[in-house]
Structure formats: structure tokens, C-alpha cells
């Protein structure tokens, strides 16, 4: 299933799950920044660690692009 399939699903809980995952990811970023820990993700099948400093830079860039 991909994001488009999920957003068009008949089950309302399944449709809402994508937004819930996005909120959880954002909260994980905030927690990593607050605790000065790395965020561990899997991208293209490889584990990556993103430092709190890099997360801060990403957050500033996102904020700047929205204004």
C-alpha cells in the first residue's frame, strides 16, 4: 500500500493513520532535539542517524520556506 491508497481507503481509521504517522514523526524529531539525541531512520533500506543539530537546521529551513 502506498500513501495514495491509504488516503483513499474505505476505513476511516486507515485514512487517518497516515496523518497519525506524520504527527508521530514530528514528535520524534522534537524529542530528539530536546534530548540532544540522534534520530534513527531507515532510508532506501539503510539505517541512518540524524543528529539533533541537523534536525534543528532542517526545522529552521522548513520554517523559513513556509514564511
N, C-alpha and C positions, 0 to 999 in steps of 0.2 A: 504494500500500500504506500502511496506517496501522499504528499500534503494536499494535492488536489482531490484525491479520492476521499481523504478524511474529511475535508471541508464540505464535501457533497454527500456524506453518508446519511442514511436514514435515521440512525440512532443519534439523538441529541447529545448524549454523553460522549460518544465518539467524536462528534463535531467539535465539542468543547475541549477535547483532550489536547489538541494542538496548541490552543491558547494557554492551557494549563502548563504544558511543557515549556513554552516560551517564558511564562512567568517564573517557573522554577529555575530555568537557566539564568534569568536576570538576577534572581535572588542569590544563586550560587556565585555569580560574579561579585555582587555586593559583599557577600560574606567573605570571599577570598580577599577582597581589598581591605576590609575591616580587620581581618586576622593576619594580614601580610603573608598569606599562603598562596601556593600555586593552585591554579585551576587545571585539572587534568581532563582532557578531552580526547576523543578518537576522531581523527580526520583522515579520510582516504585510507582507512584501515590501519593507521599508525597512531600510537599514543603520543600526545603532545602535552607539555606543561606550559601554561601561560602564567607569567609572574604577575604579582599584584601591581607592579609598576606598569607593565604592558596593558593590563586591564584598565588602569587609570587613564592611560593615553588613549585607549580605544573609546572609553566613556567620554572623554573630552572631545575627541574627534566627532563622535556621534552627536553630542550636544551642539557642537559648532555647526554641523551640517543641517541641523533641524531649525536653526535660527536664521 
